[in-house]
């Protein structure tokens, strides 16, 4: 998905396949008047970052959801609810989400290190944030799903970038 140019880690650039993947994820989040209204209304209802059950990933150009899905690869990504960072499982649908998310995200050792490297490659390769807090985002997503399941809540989630 990416090619390194020389020894400089910042010289990572997306290949044609990487660019197509980013376009595919971006296309999963249409920017219509209706979707913008839903996203805006959701933000108005959401407690501030740092509240229980809230996690927010911020990047300038590279979608944090795309970075996560790239890092997870297809099998593990399929375990997460929704599609490319957008989901709205109701409270009764949260019974299966935490166990599946634990299998996808609750990892350690070399697999976790590889995922964190791939997230770094994505955010750097898409010319965005090489210092993106990937470990915080993985932990934050799991915390949100665990909180929702324990509190009997659903989990609205969406990706938004400008």
BAKOL-847132 format. One record per residue (C-alpha): residue number from 1; x, y, z. Coordinates in Angstrom, 1 decimal, m for minus. Each point is the difference from the previous one (the first is absolute). Example, Ala and Ser with C-alpha at 12.3 -4.5 7.8 and 13.67 -1.06 7.14 Angstrom:
2
(1 (12.3 m4.5 7.8)) (2 (1.4 3.4 m0.7)) 
This chain:
162
(1 (0.0 0.0 0.0)) (2 (3.0 2.3 0.5)) (3 (3.5 0.5 m1.3)) (4 (2.9 1.4 1.9)) (5 (2.3 2.4 m1.8)) (6 (3.5 m0.2 1.4)) (7 (0.6 m0.4 3.8)) (8 (m2.2 2.8 1.1)) (9 (m3.1 m1.4 1.8)) (10 (m1.9 3.2 m1.0)) (11 (0.6 m0.9 m3.6)) (12 (m2.7 m2.7 0.1)) (13 (m2.5 0.6 m2.9)) (14 (m3.2 m1.9 m0.9)) (15 (0.2 m2.3 m3.0)) (16 (m2.8 0.0 m2.5)) (17 (m1.7 m2.8 2.1)) (18 (0.4 2.1 3.1)) (19 (m1.6 3.0 m1.7)) (20 (m2.9 m2.1 m1.3)) (21 (m0.5 m1.4 3.5)) (22 (m0.2 3.5 1.5)) (23 (m2.4 1.1 m2.7)) (24 (m2.2 m3.1 0.7)) (25 (m0.2 0.8 3.8)) (26 (m0.6 3.7 m0.8)) (27 (m2.8 m1.1 m2.3)) (28 (m1.7 m1.9 2.8)) (29 (m0.6 3.3 1.7)) (30 (m2.1 2.1 m2.4)) (31 (0.0 3.7 0.6)) (32 (m3.7 0.7 m0.6)) (33 (m2.2 2.5 1.7)) (34 (m1.8 m2.8 1.8)) (35 (3.1 m1.8 1.2)) (36 (1.5 3.3 1.2)) (37 (m3.2 0.7 2.0)) (38 (0.2 m3.4 1.6)) (39 (3.7 0.4 0.9)) (40 (m0.6 3.5 1.3)) (41 (m3.0 m1.0 2.2)) (42 (2.1 m3.0 1.3)) (43 (2.8 2.4 1.0)) (44 (m2.5 2.2 1.8)) (45 (m1.2 m3.0 2.1)) (46 (3.4 m1.4 0.8)) (47 (1.6 0.8 3.3)) (48 (3.4 1.6 m0.1)) (49 (3.1 m1.9 m0.7)) (50 (1.3 m1.6 3.1)) (51 (m3.5 m1.0 1.2)) (52 (m0.7 m3.7 0.6)) (53 (m0.8 m1.7 m3.3)) (54 (1.6 2.6 m2.2)) (55 (3.0 m0.3 m2.2)) (56 (1.1 2.4 m2.7)) (57 (2.7 m0.5 m2.6)) (58 (1.2 3.2 m1.8)) (59 (2.1 0.2 m3.2)) (60 (0.3 2.6 m2.7)) (61 (0.0 m2.1 m3.2)) (62 (0.2 m3.6 0.8)) (63 (m3.2 m1.6 1.3)) (64 (0.6 m1.6 3.4)) (65 (m2.6 m2.6 m1.0)) (66 (1.9 m0.9 m3.2)) (67 (3.2 m0.2 2.0)) (68 (m1.6 m2.4 2.4)) (69 (m1.5 m2.2 m2.7)) (70 (3.3 m0.1 m1.8)) (71 (1.7 m1.1 3.2)) (72 (m2.6 m2.6 0.9)) (73 (m0.1 m1.6 m3.5)) (74 (m3.2 m1.6 m1.3)) (75 (m0.6 m2.8 2.5)) (76 (0.3 2.1 3.2)) (77 (m1.7 3.0 m1.6)) (78 (m3.1 m2.1 m0.7)) (79 (m0.4 m0.5 3.7)) (80 (m0.7 3.7 0.7)) (81 (m3.5 1.3 m0.2)) (82 (m0.9 2.3 m2.9)) (83 (1.9 0.9 m3.1)) (84 (3.3 2.0 0.0)) (85 (m0.6 1.8 3.2)) (86 (m3.7 0.6 m0.4)) (87 (m2.5 m2.0 2.0)) (88 (m2.9 0.3 2.3)) (89 (m0.6 m3.3 1.7)) (90 (m3.0 0.2 2.4)) (91 (0.4 m1.0 3.6)) (92 (m1.3 m3.6 m0.6)) (93 (2.6 m0.3 m2.8)) (94 (2.8 0.7 2.4)) (95 (0.0 m3.6 1.4)) (96 (2.3 m1.2 m2.7)) (97 (2.0 3.1 m0.7)) (98 (2.4 m0.1 3.0)) (99 (1.0 m3.6 m0.5)) (100 (0.6 0.5 m3.7)) (101 (1.8 3.3 0.6)) (102 (2.1 m1.7 2.7)) (103 (1.1 m2.6 m2.6)) (104 (0.8 2.8 m2.6)) (105 (1.5 2.6 2.3)) (106 (0.8 m1.5 3.4)) (107 (3.4 m1.2 m1.1)) (108 (3.6 0.3 1.2)) (109 (3.5 m1.0 m0.9)) (110 (1.2 0.0 m3.6)) (111 (m3.5 0.1 m1.5)) (112 (m0.8 3.3 1.8)) (113 (3.4 1.4 m0.9)) (114 (m0.6 m0.9 m3.6)) (115 (m3.4 1.7 0.1)) (116 (1.4 3.1 1.5)) (117 (2.7 0.1 m2.7)) (118 (m2.6 m0.4 m2.7)) (119 (m2.1 2.9 1.5)) (120 (3.2 2.1 0.0)) (121 (0.7 m1.0 m3.6)) (122 (m3.5 1.1 m1.0)) (123 (0.0 3.3 1.8)) (124 (3.5 0.8 m1.2)) (125 (m0.6 m1.3 m3.5)) (126 (m3.1 2.0 m0.5)) (127 (2.1 3.0 0.9)) (128 (m1.7 0.7 3.2)) (129 (1.0 m0.7 3.6)) (130 (3.0 m2.2 0.6)) (131 (m0.4 0.7 3.8)) (132 (m3.7 m1.3 m0.1)) (133 (m0.8 m1.6 3.4)) (134 (m0.8 m3.4 m1.4)) (135 (0.2 m1.9 3.3)) (136 (m2.4 2.5 1.6)) (137 (m2.4 m0.5 m2.8)) (138 (0.0 m3.8 0.2)) (139 (m0.5 0.1 3.8)) (140 (m2.6 2.8 m0.3)) (141 (m2.2 m2.0 m2.5)) (142 (0.1 m3.1 2.2)) (143 (m0.9 2.2 3.1)) (144 (m3.0 1.5 m1.8)) (145 (m1.3 m3.4 m1.0)) (146 (0.5 m1.5 3.5)) (147 (m1.7 3.1 1.6)) (148 (m3.0 m0.3 m2.3)) (149 (m0.4 m3.7 0.5)) (150 (0.3 0.4 3.8)) (151 (m2.4 3.0 0.1)) (152 (m2.6 m1.5 m2.4)) (153 (0.6 2.7 m2.6)) (154 (0.4 0.0 m3.7)) (155 (3.1 1.5 m1.7)) (156 (m0.5 2.7 m2.7)) (157 (3.3 0.4 m1.8)) (158 (1.0 1.9 m3.1)) (159 (2.9 1.3 m1.9)) (160 (0.2 3.6 m1.0)) (161 (2.8 1.9 m1.7)) (162 (0.3 3.2 m2.0)) 
